[in-house]
Amino acid sequence: MAKNKNVEIPEKSEEKAKREEPRVGETIRVYFKVREKGDKTRETFFEGDLIAKKGQGKGKTITVRRLGNNKIAIERIFPLYSPLITKIETKSKPKKRARRAKLYYQRQADK
């Protein structure tokens, strides 16, 4: 914390500077750790379209949506700065930027 005329100003978080945030509309792959029985852990991934970002600071979350078997949609919410997330890859970017902050209308497009 830096002090400026008796007012505390928070410094940039090291994690935030280290990890580049994906944008809404991109297709991303989130690698995360899964705990199994006992002390075993394994790393797996979830790939899909980023449809929403919520919150701010350490509590920020992202919602990723993909189509599974038989066109059943699967949505998963990840805390962006969780220690269980090892990395986030951007697989593809849209041709044009998303003009909405939340792409919930994609839910109706899959029906």
VENFENDA-V108221 format. One record per residue. N is the residue number from 1. RES is the residue in one letter. PHI is phi as a letter, one per 20 degrees, with the letter a starting at -180 (999 if undefined). NEAR is the number of other ideal C-beta (glycine too) atoms within 8 Angstrom. D_FIRST is the distance of its C-alpha to the first C-alpha in whole Angstrom. Layout:
BEGIN
N	RES	PHI	NEAR	D_FIRST
N	RES	PHI	NEAR	D_FIRST
END
This chain:
BEGIN
1	M	999	6	0
2	A	e	6	4
3	K	d	8	7
4	N	c	5	10
5	K	l	4	13
6	N	m	3	11
7	V	d	6	10
8	E	e	6	6
9	I	d	8	6
10	P	f	4	5
11	E	e	6	6
12	K	f	5	9
13	S	f	8	11
14	E	f	6	13
15	E	f	7	16
16	K	f	8	16
17	A	f	7	16
18	K	f	5	19
19	R	d	9	21
20	E	e	3	22
21	E	e	6	23
22	P	f	9	27
23	R	d	9	29
24	V	f	12	31
25	G	o	10	34
26	E	f	13	34
27	T	e	11	36
28	I	c	14	33
29	R	c	10	34
30	V	d	12	31
31	Y	e	11	32
32	F	b	13	31
33	K	e	8	32
34	V	c	8	34
35	R	e	5	35
36	E	d	7	39
37	K	g	3	41
38	G	m	4	40
39	D	e	3	37
40	K	f	7	38
41	T	c	8	36
42	R	c	7	37
43	E	d	9	35
44	T	c	7	36
45	F	c	8	35
46	F	c	11	36
47	E	d	10	37
48	G	a	12	37
49	D	e	12	36
50	L	e	15	33
51	I	d	12	34
52	A	a	11	31
53	K	c	12	27
54	K	c	7	25
55	G	n	7	22
56	Q	b	4	18
57	G	m	6	15
58	K	f	5	16
59	G	e	7	19
60	K	f	12	21
61	T	c	11	25
62	I	c	13	27
63	T	d	13	31
64	V	d	16	34
65	R	c	12	37
66	R	b	10	40
67	L	e	8	44
68	G	e	8	46
69	N	f	3	49
70	N	l	4	52
71	K	l	6	49
72	I	e	7	47
73	A	e	10	44
74	I	c	9	41
75	E	d	8	37
76	R	c	9	34
77	I	d	8	31
78	F	d	13	28
79	P	f	9	24
80	L	f	11	23
81	Y	d	9	20
82	S	f	8	22
83	P	f	3	23
84	L	f	6	27
85	I	e	13	27
86	T	e	7	27
87	K	a	5	27
88	I	c	10	28
89	E	d	7	31
90	T	e	9	32
91	K	e	8	36
92	S	b	6	37
93	K	d	7	36
94	P	f	8	38
95	K	f	2	40
96	K	c	5	39
97	R	f	6	35
98	A	f	10	35
99	R	e	4	36
100	R	c	7	34
101	A	f	6	31
102	K	c	7	33
103	L	d	11	36
104	Y	f	7	38
105	Y	f	7	41
106	Q	f	10	42
107	R	f	9	42
108	Q	f	6	46
109	A	f	6	47
110	D	e	8	47
111	K	f	4	50
END
